[in-house]
Amino acid sequence: MIIAIGIVAIFFLLYLSALDWKKSVFFVLVFLVLEGVVRKWIWPQASQYIYFIKDIVLIGAYIKYFLIEGKKIKKHGINILIYFLAIWSFVQAFNPSLGSSIIGLFGLRGYLLYIPLFWILTDLFSTKMDLYKFIRNYSLLIIPVCLLAVAQFFSPPSSPLNFYATGADQIATFGVGGEAIARVTGTFPYITGFGTYLCTSLTLLIPLLLLRQPLIWYYLTIFELLLVLGTSFMTGSRAVVLYQGLFLISYILILLSTHSKQAFLNLKKFILPAIAVTVIVPTYFSKSIDLLSQRSIQNSKEGVDRILQPFIEPLSTIPEIIKLKQIDSYGTGATHQATQLLRTSLNLPQGDTLPPIGEIEPPRVIIEIGVIGFVLFYWIRINLIICLGLTSIKLRDPFLSQVGIAAFLFHTLQITSPVVFNPNMGIYYWFFAGFILLLPELERREKSEYLYYQEYQKTKS
């Protein structure tokens, strides 16, 4: 009976999602931020099922877009690499080492489910104004999310505000001596999701600072920036703070080198936000800054190792997998954190014993889809960085170019971040990748409308 109800619920959600694919995609982007609220406080008993809602809604949106409306996949040179990855991953979903193809089909989700966002983004936004309004309005979510994070930071770890979606009593803390301060999660189920959101938010906010906006929206953007930077220290995540520092420095340097004629004007627009950040963040977020600094100093070697591991570990994992499996692997989903729960719940076979598994993604990708899949996967990621860089350089519209630079830096600085095993990053990653197709198309539409208006004015005169 429970299985039957679940199947009916899935099909009903697919039906609702397929009614309007645009609203469904926007729903997913908002639900991504609020999912933890439902999983932790509203309906914790169904936490494991709520985890899949965004995926089901996206599938419904794809059905509407590609099958019902008959829209075609947008042409781009990178498509051929994506097709090869899709074929190879699909083959690995039926790898005998998994013990069950159900595990493999579940594992496919991390590799392929969010890729269509790359193609549909050009139809999600019709004009530059649509994109601006989305970024502006979506950024409003920062305010309640980060204010909740502040409340979590100043609440004891045992507070109802501070626990994970699993309901685990033990949460991550940081502090000196007997002090234990909760590492905040905001509205997200875990720290990783909140960290991903903070990095994404900074990426979206910075281009808004250079855009002429009504004063109320300009000051709101600065306020949101302060919250993002301040609460980043409260996560206790060195990776988040490092990303933000590298992003801000790189963004300004790229802007000055590619828009040298407007250099002074651009720097002038950063003066007020820079003053606000340097005065307010150290003043009101000093405790979290001190705690993260102490954590970084005490675990400096671990921090360096975490930066280097994604580049070093594949060098030892590749020979090991070749020795054990030649060009084969253990199958998609083999190392996923939810796989064991899936095996237990559905009474599935255990499959082959895996080599030692760490937390970082590159070695896990090698274990799941082998050396061939690993090369394809990261060759796609490198090509996306190159394409985003070239796109932002070619754009003439200042706002679109600045958004392109931000997306380029997001992909570049997150090159080793989990995309397969972090659904939040997976969605945002392919959303920003879609700017490769979206931004030039928006500029073309703006130019066409302008030329049409010019011709219209001539006919009137």
HELIX and SHEET records of a PDB file:
HELIX    1   1 ILE A    2  LEU A   19  1                                  18    
HELIX    2   2 TRP A   21  VAL A   37  1                                  17    
HELIX    3   3 VAL A   38  ILE A   42  3                                   5    
HELIX    4   4 PRO A   44  ALA A   46  5                                   3    
HELIX    5   5 SER A   47  ILE A   50  1                                   4    
HELIX    6   6 ILE A   53  TYR A   62  1                                  10    
HELIX    7   7 ILE A   63  ILE A   68  3                                   6    
HELIX    8   8 ASN A   79  GLN A   92  1                                  14    
HELIX    9   9 PRO A   96  LEU A   98  5                                   3    
HELIX   10  10 SER A  101  LEU A  112  1                                  12    
HELIX   11  11 LEU A  117  LEU A  124  1                                   8    
HELIX   12  12 LYS A  128  TYR A  138  1                                  11    
HELIX   13  13 SER A  139  LEU A  141  5                                   3    
HELIX   14  14 ILE A  142  PHE A  153  1                                  12    
HELIX   15  15 ILE A  191  LEU A  209  1                                  19    
HELIX   16  16 LEU A  215  MET A  234  1                                  20    
HELIX   17  17 ARG A  238  THR A  258  1                                  21    
HELIX   18  18 SER A  260  GLN A  262  5                                   3    
HELIX   19  19 ALA A  263  TYR A  284  1                                  22    
HELIX   20  20 SER A  286  GLN A  298  1                                  13    
HELIX   21  21 SER A  300  LYS A  325  1                                  26    
HELIX   22  22 THR A  339  LEU A  346  1                                   8    
HELIX   23  23 GLU A  361  LYS A  394  1                                  34    
HELIX   24  24 PRO A  398  LEU A  413  1                                  16    
HELIX   25  25 PRO A  423  ALA A  433  1                                  11    
HELIX   26  26 PHE A  435  LYS A  460  1                                  26    
SHEET    1   A 2 THR A 173  PHE A 174  0                                        
SHEET    2   A 2 ILE A 181  ALA A 182 -1                                        
END                                                                             
